[in-house]
Amino acid sequence: MSRVCEVCGKGSVSGNQISHSVRHTKRVWLPNLQKVRAMVDGSPKRISVCTRCLRSNKVERAL
């Protein structure tokens, strides 16, 4: 499963985790993706969408 929102394209972001002793190790922040049934080109399809797109009604849900 790809960790990218199929509506806005939001994906993973990498950076450094910094401990109390200021050691740097690589880490990854993943988007909060949900699998939903949405209307895509007039037919229902299961897509992975971030919660920001769900909350702002950028996706028409297929119920």
PyMOL CGO cylinders between C-alpha atoms (Angstrom):
from pymol import cmd
from pymol.cgo import CYLINDER

trace = [
    CYLINDER, 0.00, 0.00, 0.00, 1.38, 3.36, -0.99, 0.3, 1, 1, 1, 1, 1, 1,
    CYLINDER, 1.38, 3.36, -0.99, 1.54, 5.89, 1.84, 0.3, 1, 1, 1, 1, 1, 1,
    CYLINDER, 1.54, 5.89, 1.84, 0.27, 8.79, -0.29, 0.3, 1, 1, 1, 1, 1, 1,
    CYLINDER, 0.27, 8.79, -0.29, -3.12, 10.49, -0.23, 0.3, 1, 1, 1, 1, 1, 1,
    CYLINDER, -3.12, 10.49, -0.23, -4.80, 9.94, -3.60, 0.3, 1, 1, 1, 1, 1, 1,
    CYLINDER, -4.80, 9.94, -3.60, -6.55, 13.33, -3.44, 0.3, 1, 1, 1, 1, 1, 1,
    CYLINDER, -6.55, 13.33, -3.44, -3.93, 15.86, -2.35, 0.3, 1, 1, 1, 1, 1, 1,
    CYLINDER, -3.93, 15.86, -2.35, -0.74, 13.83, -2.75, 0.3, 1, 1, 1, 1, 1, 1,
    CYLINDER, -0.74, 13.83, -2.75, 0.38, 14.20, 0.86, 0.3, 1, 1, 1, 1, 1, 1,
    CYLINDER, 0.38, 14.20, 0.86, 3.09, 11.65, 1.63, 0.3, 1, 1, 1, 1, 1, 1,
    CYLINDER, 3.09, 11.65, 1.63, 5.73, 10.77, 4.17, 0.3, 1, 1, 1, 1, 1, 1,
    CYLINDER, 5.73, 10.77, 4.17, 8.16, 13.37, 5.52, 0.3, 1, 1, 1, 1, 1, 1,
    CYLINDER, 8.16, 13.37, 5.52, 11.60, 12.50, 6.86, 0.3, 1, 1, 1, 1, 1, 1,
    CYLINDER, 11.60, 12.50, 6.86, 13.72, 14.25, 9.41, 0.3, 1, 1, 1, 1, 1, 1,
    CYLINDER, 13.72, 14.25, 9.41, 15.72, 13.72, 12.58, 0.3, 1, 1, 1, 1, 1, 1,
    CYLINDER, 15.72, 13.72, 12.58, 14.61, 12.43, 15.96, 0.3, 1, 1, 1, 1, 1, 1,
    CYLINDER, 14.61, 12.43, 15.96, 16.57, 14.29, 18.60, 0.3, 1, 1, 1, 1, 1, 1,
    CYLINDER, 16.57, 14.29, 18.60, 17.01, 12.62, 21.98, 0.3, 1, 1, 1, 1, 1, 1,
    CYLINDER, 17.01, 12.62, 21.98, 17.56, 14.31, 25.32, 0.3, 1, 1, 1, 1, 1, 1,
    CYLINDER, 17.56, 14.31, 25.32, 21.32, 13.91, 24.84, 0.3, 1, 1, 1, 1, 1, 1,
    CYLINDER, 21.32, 13.91, 24.84, 20.92, 15.60, 21.42, 0.3, 1, 1, 1, 1, 1, 1,
    CYLINDER, 20.92, 15.60, 21.42, 21.77, 12.50, 19.36, 0.3, 1, 1, 1, 1, 1, 1,
    CYLINDER, 21.77, 12.50, 19.36, 20.25, 12.59, 15.88, 0.3, 1, 1, 1, 1, 1, 1,
    CYLINDER, 20.25, 12.59, 15.88, 18.67, 9.54, 14.26, 0.3, 1, 1, 1, 1, 1, 1,
    CYLINDER, 18.67, 9.54, 14.26, 16.53, 9.42, 11.14, 0.3, 1, 1, 1, 1, 1, 1,
    CYLINDER, 16.53, 9.42, 11.14, 12.77, 9.06, 11.48, 0.3, 1, 1, 1, 1, 1, 1,
    CYLINDER, 12.77, 9.06, 11.48, 9.69, 9.29, 9.25, 0.3, 1, 1, 1, 1, 1, 1,
    CYLINDER, 9.69, 9.29, 9.25, 6.34, 11.00, 9.79, 0.3, 1, 1, 1, 1, 1, 1,
    CYLINDER, 6.34, 11.00, 9.79, 3.50, 9.23, 7.96, 0.3, 1, 1, 1, 1, 1, 1,
    CYLINDER, 3.50, 9.23, 7.96, 0.18, 10.83, 6.98, 0.3, 1, 1, 1, 1, 1, 1,
    CYLINDER, 0.18, 10.83, 6.98, -3.02, 9.65, 8.66, 0.3, 1, 1, 1, 1, 1, 1,
    CYLINDER, -3.02, 9.65, 8.66, -4.55, 7.72, 5.75, 0.3, 1, 1, 1, 1, 1, 1,
    CYLINDER, -4.55, 7.72, 5.75, -7.93, 6.00, 5.77, 0.3, 1, 1, 1, 1, 1, 1,
    CYLINDER, -7.93, 6.00, 5.77, -9.27, 3.57, 3.18, 0.3, 1, 1, 1, 1, 1, 1,
    CYLINDER, -9.27, 3.57, 3.18, -12.68, 4.84, 2.08, 0.3, 1, 1, 1, 1, 1, 1,
    CYLINDER, -12.68, 4.84, 2.08, -15.15, 4.08, -0.70, 0.3, 1, 1, 1, 1, 1, 1,
    CYLINDER, -15.15, 4.08, -0.70, -15.40, 7.24, -2.76, 0.3, 1, 1, 1, 1, 1, 1,
    CYLINDER, -15.40, 7.24, -2.76, -17.00, 8.21, -6.04, 0.3, 1, 1, 1, 1, 1, 1,
    CYLINDER, -17.00, 8.21, -6.04, -14.26, 8.36, -8.70, 0.3, 1, 1, 1, 1, 1, 1,
    CYLINDER, -14.26, 8.36, -8.70, -15.43, 9.23, -12.23, 0.3, 1, 1, 1, 1, 1, 1,
    CYLINDER, -15.43, 9.23, -12.23, -19.02, 8.32, -11.35, 0.3, 1, 1, 1, 1, 1, 1,
    CYLINDER, -19.02, 8.32, -11.35, -18.30, 4.85, -9.93, 0.3, 1, 1, 1, 1, 1, 1,
    CYLINDER, -18.30, 4.85, -9.93, -17.44, 3.79, -6.37, 0.3, 1, 1, 1, 1, 1, 1,
    CYLINDER, -17.44, 3.79, -6.37, -13.80, 2.92, -5.78, 0.3, 1, 1, 1, 1, 1, 1,
    CYLINDER, -13.80, 2.92, -5.78, -11.75, 2.18, -2.67, 0.3, 1, 1, 1, 1, 1, 1,
    CYLINDER, -11.75, 2.18, -2.67, -9.01, 4.79, -2.26, 0.3, 1, 1, 1, 1, 1, 1,
    CYLINDER, -9.01, 4.79, -2.26, -6.69, 5.88, 0.53, 0.3, 1, 1, 1, 1, 1, 1,
    CYLINDER, -6.69, 5.88, 0.53, -7.35, 9.45, 1.63, 0.3, 1, 1, 1, 1, 1, 1,
    CYLINDER, -7.35, 9.45, 1.63, -5.80, 11.58, 4.38, 0.3, 1, 1, 1, 1, 1, 1,
    CYLINDER, -5.80, 11.58, 4.38, -8.08, 12.72, 7.17, 0.3, 1, 1, 1, 1, 1, 1,
    CYLINDER, -8.08, 12.72, 7.17, -7.59, 16.38, 6.25, 0.3, 1, 1, 1, 1, 1, 1,
    CYLINDER, -7.59, 16.38, 6.25, -9.20, 15.74, 2.84, 0.3, 1, 1, 1, 1, 1, 1,
    CYLINDER, -9.20, 15.74, 2.84, -12.02, 13.76, 4.46, 0.3, 1, 1, 1, 1, 1, 1,
    CYLINDER, -12.02, 13.76, 4.46, -12.72, 16.51, 6.97, 0.3, 1, 1, 1, 1, 1, 1,
    CYLINDER, -12.72, 16.51, 6.97, -12.72, 19.30, 4.37, 0.3, 1, 1, 1, 1, 1, 1,
    CYLINDER, -12.72, 19.30, 4.37, -15.15, 17.41, 2.07, 0.3, 1, 1, 1, 1, 1, 1,
    CYLINDER, -15.15, 17.41, 2.07, -12.73, 17.06, -0.83, 0.3, 1, 1, 1, 1, 1, 1,
    CYLINDER, -12.73, 17.06, -0.83, -13.99, 13.48, -1.25, 0.3, 1, 1, 1, 1, 1, 1,
    CYLINDER, -13.99, 13.48, -1.25, -17.51, 12.43, -2.19, 0.3, 1, 1, 1, 1, 1, 1,
    CYLINDER, -17.51, 12.43, -2.19, -18.20, 9.29, -0.16, 0.3, 1, 1, 1, 1, 1, 1,
    CYLINDER, -18.20, 9.29, -0.16, -19.99, 6.33, -1.75, 0.3, 1, 1, 1, 1, 1, 1,
    CYLINDER, -19.99, 6.33, -1.75, -22.47, 4.97, 0.78, 0.3, 1, 1, 1, 1, 1, 1,
]
cmd.load_cgo(trace, "trace")
